[in-house]
Amino acid sequence: MAETANKETLSFQTEVKQLLHLMIHSLYSNKEIFLRELISNASDAADKLRFEALARPELYEGDGDLKIRVSYDKAARTITVSDNGIGMNREEVIRNIGTIAKSGTREFLQSLTGDQAKDAQLIGQFGVGFYSAFIVADKVTLITRRAGEKQGVRWESDGTGEYTIEDFDKPARGTDVILHLREGEDELLSEWRLKSIIRKYSDHIALPIVMKKTRWDADKKEEVLTDEDETVNQASALWTRPKNEITEEQYHEFYKHVAHDFEAPLAYTHNKVEGRHEYTQLLYIPSRAPFDLWDRHQRRGLKLYVRRVFIMDDAEQLLPTYLRFVRGVVDSADLPLNVSREILQESKDIEAIRSGCTKRVLALLEDLAGNQPDKYKKFWSEFGRVLKEGIGEDYANKERIAKLLRFASTHTDTEEQSVSLADYVSRMKEGQEKIYYVTAESFLAAKNSPHLEIFRKKGVEVLLLYDRVDEWVVGHLDEFEGKPLQSVAKGGLDLGKLEDEQEKKAHEQQASEYKELTEKIKKTLGERVKDVRVTSRLTSSPACLVADEYDMGSNLQRILKAAGQKVPNTVPILEINPDHPMVQRLKYEEKRFDDWAQLLFDQAQLAEGATLEDPAGFVKRLNELMLDLAGGGSRIWTPN
């Protein structure tokens, strides 16, 4: 191979420099993964060649025997990983090696903690790929030529900040990655060591991974390389093998390959579906959520194969969006080899596969929830908020998803979401007909909501919903096992059989006694309230705001406004507690009635997490009323 002109020196993207530095120091304790990552890239390059060659068979250039070669040179202290896959041209090398095109890079770097162990997990989660070579090498040379193009490219860097790139004559398509090892890494220059790493991490790769055999040279008293190739791995698609022939370790290593993750999966399911539609599915639930999980526009999905031929990396049509955390492979026997994303969107076969994969994932989660609660607890902490999206997205499986949901509640009064709807129903009071919940923008706001006071007094459990997605859940989940869900902050409170006749009569009497006061407060507050009425919800707070039965709740209004969406103009109902001294004073107050009424309303707004329209006015009224009380010589008011 002869060197040609057009050589230039370029700087790494800033994020690449940061990632390289962090990776080298954070992942060194697990340095052997560099070989797994480079082999994984080589396997992907072969998959991409197969796919492009479906339409352009000339890309094979007369060589359809795809393989990966690993070699080493003790004298030069180098390890080389070569493939005859798709290769890259100059622009692709700069784009793929000199920069990180992955969205969320800055957010990823900002999420690093400085804790080496935690950062190692994050870096592995981000996917380091080619850059892992710098864990063991102080210089890396990449020589590549894209299939179907004449000009090759040579790239080289020591990983500190710059790289050189130049045109290079490379007769064969594909990519060679040459690692110039750091001092102290000579133990890797061993046939046995490299083969053990390959069999440990890459045995599942469907492509043959070959190395030259060695023989003992008695004269030199050392092993020397022969011209005979040896396939190191099993070189068969793991998902096509019988389950009883695959070890747990092999399943885990295959997951790390398809998900570009350093950690083992939380759970997996492997099945062959036969009948009207024939396909194999190997689906994994990761142990940890990726940092960009909430980017719904980030393309992610399952690897799709058709009769073992790779088609695409991220076939998002194979699972609904709320299961976007699932990784794995689907291999169909029915789809055409020239399938495109457009065809996937319209295919009846894909609809069947999507339905089958969804049900399989839900069954796996049901098994974890029922038989491995510790694992399900971990799953929920990582992916629970995403699964909640399914209540509104997947009507066909809504009941199954509802059983998998977990919430915080007044039963435990902790932030941990561990209460299922079935748990709640099993603890319902005798005569209780509804599942009660409160929504708020934080756990503390939900836990301390004044709307809970009567429920705490009666020992009635209330679900505490504080995830933004919970508003979506209760907007689409009307009932569970025949029990309607009811917000404690909407409509008139009807406790049904939980409230005896004596309590109902007392409430009616108080409503009558305070009718004049409620009308006066309503007149004072004007358009700020839809109505003012005596409450049956409160035991210690003076007042609270509730939404009319068919109006949008205040928490959902705040969420939509924060998202820049238009919100219908709805006003709340103010409920007052006739047993509270502040309300009792208001009944007899004349001089500063308007200020007291405004203060009551503003306090109710603050109690539910709202932002006051006129905070300065609130403070001024509060200060003046406090001065009046202090000047009157008494901090406690009692009626005449």
Residue, then its C-alpha position, 0 to 999 in steps of 0.5 A: m500500500a502506497e501513501t498518497a497526498n492530500k494530508e491534513t491535521l484536524s482537531f477533535q471536537t471538544e466533546v470528543k477530547q473530554l470523552l477520550h480523557l474520561m474514558i481512558h481513566s474511568l474504563y481502564s479497570n475493564k480495559e479488555i472491552f476495547l476488543r469487544e467494541l472494535i469487533s462489534n463495529a466490524s460486525d456492524a460494518a459487515d451488516k451494512l455491506r450486506f444490506e446495501a448490497l441487496a440493491r447493489p451487489e457490485l459492492y461485494e467487489g467479487d468477495g462475498d466471504l465476510k469475516i473479521r480478522v484479529s492479528y498481533d505483532k510482538a515486534a511492532r507491539t501492535i494489535t490489528v482488527s480488520d474487516n471487509g465490510i462497508g468501509m468509509n470514505r474521507e467525509e465519513v471518517i471525519r464525521n464518525i471519528g472526529t466528531i460525536a454526532k450523537s444527540g445529547t452529548r453535552e447533556f451526557l457530559q454534564s451528567l458525569t459526577g466525577d465518581q469513577a465507578k458511576d462515570a464508567q457506567l455512564i460512559g459505557q451507556f453512552g457507547v464508546g465504540f472506536y474510542s475504546a482503542f485508546i484505553v490500551a493504545d497511545k496511538v491508533t491508525l485507521i486505514t479504510r476504503r468504502a465499498g464501491e469507491k476507489q480512494g482509501v483513507r488513512w487516519e491517525s491520532d494519539g488521542t490527545g487533541e488532534y488527528t491526521i487524515e490523508d488519502f491512501d491506496k487500499p486495494a481491499r474494501g473495509t477497515d483496518v484498526i491498528l493499535h500501537l500499545r501503551e507501555g505495560e500492555d504487552e500481555l495482550l500480545s498473546e494468541w491465548r489472551l486475545k482468543s480468550i477475550i474474543r470467546k468471552y465477549s464476542d462468541h455470539i458474533a454471527l460473522p467468523i472472527v479469524m486468527k492465524k494459528t500458531r505452532w511451536d518453533a523448537d529452534k526459536k523456542e517460541e510460538v510462531l504464526t502459520d498461514e492457516d486461519e482458525t475461526v475463534n468464535q462460534a460464528s452463528a447468530l445467537w438468536t437462532r440457536p436453541k435456548n438450552e445451548i446458550t449460557e446466561e453469560q452468552y445472553h448477557e454478552f450479546y446484549k452488550h453488543v446490540a445495546h452498546d452497554f457495559e452492564a448486564p441486562l436486567a431481564y430478557t426473553h427469547n422466543k421463536v414464533e411460528g404459525r401465520h407469522e414466523y419470526t424469532q425475538l430476543l428482547y432485553i430490558p436494560s439495567r439502567a435508563p440511558f441519559d437520553l431516554w426522555d428524548r422521544h425523537q431520538r431514533r431507537g428500536l430493535k435490530l431487524y433481520v430478515r432470514r438472518v440478513f441485517i436490515m436496520d439498527d433501529a426499527e422503531q416500528l417493532l415496539p410502541t414508543y412507551l417501550r422504547f427502552v427495550r433492546g434486542v433483535v427480531d428476525s423475520a422469515d416473512l418480510p422481503l429483504n428490500v424492506s424499508r422504513e416506509i414499508l414497515q409502517e404499512s406492513k401487516d406482518i410488522e403489525a403482527i410482530r409489533s403486537g407479539c413483541t409488546k405482549r412478550v415484553l409485558a409478560l416479562l414485566e409481569d413475571l418480574a413483578g410477580n416473582q422477582p419483586d426486587k428486580y421489578k423495583k429496580f425496573w420501575s425506578e429506571f423506566g416506570r415513568v416511561l411505562k406510564e405513557g402506555i396507558g394512553e398509547d396502547y388501548a389494547n393493553k391498557e389493563r395489563i399496563a395498569k396492573l404494572l403501574r406503581f405509585a406513592s401513597t398515604h399508606t407509606d407516606t414515602e416517595e418510593q413508588s411501590v403501591s400497585l392499584a391492586d394493592y390499593v384495592s385490597r386495602m380499601k375501607e368497607g363501603q369505599e367505592k372509589i380509588y382516590y388520588v391527588t396530583a401535584e408537581s412534587f412528592l412533598a406538595a402531594k403529601n402535604s396537600p390540604h385536600l388529604e385532610i379528611f382522608r387522613k382523618k378517616g384513614v382512607e388511602v390516597l395515591l400521591l401522583y407527582d410525575r408529570v406523566d401521571e396527569w396523562v395516566v389519570g386522563h386515560l385511566d377511568e377505573f381499575e377492576g370496576k373501581p372508578l379513579q377520583s381526584v380528591a381535588k376535583g368536583g364535589l367531594d362525595l365519600g359515599k358510605l364513608e360519611d355517616e348521616q350525622e356528618k352529612k347533616a352537620h355539613e348541610q347545616q354549616a353550609s346554610e349558616y355560612k351561606e351569607l359569608t360564601e356569597k360575600i367572599k365570592k362577590t369580593l373575589g369576583e372572576r377569580v373564582k367560579d364559586v365559594r362553598v363550605t368544604s367537607r375536605l378540610t380539618s386543619s387548613p382554612a381553605c383550598l381550591v378545587a376544580d369543577e368536575y369537568d374542568m382541567g385541574s390546576n396541576l395539569q394547567r401548570i404543566l401545559k403552560a410550562a410546555g408553551q401550550k394553550v390552556p382553556n381559561t378555567v377558574p377554581i372553586l374556593e372551599i372554606n373550612p368553617d371550623h378554622p379560626m381564620v374563617q370564623r373571624l371572616k364571618y364577623e370581619e367588616k373593616r378589612f374583609d376584602d384583604w382577609a378574603q384575598l389572603l384566604f384565596d392566595q394561601a389556598q393557591l400557594a398550598e397547591g403549588a401555584t404562583l401568585e399573580d401579585p406576590a407583592g400585594f400578598v405580602k403587603r396584605l399579610n404584613e398589614l393584617m399581622l400588624d393589626l393583630a399585634g396592635g390589637g393586643s392579641r394574636i388569637w381571635t375569638p368571636n364576641 
